[in-house]
Amino acid sequence: MGRKKQIDTSMYFCPHNDCPNYGKVGPDNQIVAAGRYGKANTQLLRCKVCHRTFSARRGTPLFGLKASEETFYDVIACLAEGNGIRATARIKGVDKDTVSQWLDVASQHVEAVSRYLVVNLHFEEAQLDEFWSFVKKKKRTALPLNNSRPNMATAGSG
């Protein structure tokens, strides 16, 4: 049998704010590998101080993602190239609502997503600045979920 692969846990920290080890990063952070879970075989970690487990993806745009990491970033890259949500959904074979949700998730993790797009997909900083400005503008002008457009049949009556 093969030996288990050791992972570098020094970049992780316990995400539980009631743990004395919360936020502690580095070689003495007391975080160890605790197996894997899900279809994506995601790394599970355990804090040796509070004995709780957590996903290596916690706090990232990939947390809770059911699709592959590659699919997520391909969709975001397609949007950053200037394609709309519906066009991206058609091109990538993903539901348009999923594309919208992923864009919202990406906008909450701008720094991490931008770093990935620059390093792995060779996007230019100016291209990303334009993309995030567009996303920010769209978020400002979007209708709140609980606020619907006026019904045209009843608008103006009264």
FENHUMO-V745497 format. One record per residue. RES is the residue in one small letter. PHI is phi in whole degrees, 0 to 359 (none if undefined). BURIAL is 1 if it has 24 or more other ideal C-beta (glycine too) atoms within 12 Angstrom, else 0. Layout:
RES&PHI&BURIAL / RES&PHI&BURIAL
This chain:
m&none&0 / g&280&0 / r&280&0 / k&294&0 / k&285&0 / q&277&0 / i&249&0 / d&278&0 / t&262&1 / s&293&0 / m&270&0 / y&259&1 / f&215&1 / c&293&1 / p&274&1 / h&271&0 / n&291&0 / d&267&0 / c&272&0 / p&299&0 / n&268&1 / y&303&0 / g&78&0 / k&278&1 / v&248&0 / g&128&0 / p&293&0 / d&257&0 / n&279&1 / q&63&1 / i&254&1 / v&230&1 / a&292&0 / a&227&0 / g&105&0 / r&222&0 / y&211&0 / g&76&0 / k&297&0 / a&278&0 / n&56&0 / t&287&1 / q&293&1 / l&255&1 / l&239&1 / r&225&1 / c&274&1 / k&284&0 / v&273&0 / c&261&0 / h&64&0 / r&260&0 / t&259&1 / f&202&1 / s&282&1 / a&295&1 / r&271&1 / r&299&1 / g&81&0 / t&243&1 / p&293&1 / l&268&1 / f&296&0 / g&81&0 / l&288&1 / k&269&0 / a&276&1 / s&285&0 / e&302&1 / e&299&0 / t&297&0 / f&304&1 / y&289&1 / d&297&1 / v&295&1 / i&296&1 / a&297&1 / c&298&1 / l&295&1 / a&294&1 / e&286&0 / g&109&0 / n&283&0 / g&282&0 / i&296&1 / r&295&0 / a&297&0 / t&298&1 / a&300&0 / r&294&0 / i&298&0 / k&265&1 / g&70&0 / v&239&1 / d&299&0 / k&297&0 / d&293&0 / t&294&0 / v&302&1 / s&298&1 / q&297&1 / w&294&1 / l&296&1 / d&296&1 / v&298&1 / a&300&1 / s&291&1 / q&274&0 / h&228&1 / v&306&1 / e&298&0 / a&294&1 / v&294&1 / s&299&1 / r&301&0 / y&298&1 / l&295&1 / v&288&0 / v&286&0 / n&267&0 / l&245&0 / h&58&0 / f&283&1 / e&272&0 / e&303&0 / a&297&0 / q&297&0 / l&289&1 / d&302&0 / e&296&0 / f&298&1 / w&293&1 / s&297&0 / f&296&0 / v&298&1 / k&298&0 / k&296&0 / k&297&0 / k&296&0 / r&293&0 / t&267&0 / a&289&0 / l&287&0 / p&299&0 / l&300&0 / n&273&0 / n&249&0 / s&260&0 / r&289&0 / p&296&0 / n&288&0 / m&295&0 / a&290&0 / t&257&0 / a&296&0 / g&86&0 / s&274&0 / g&135&0
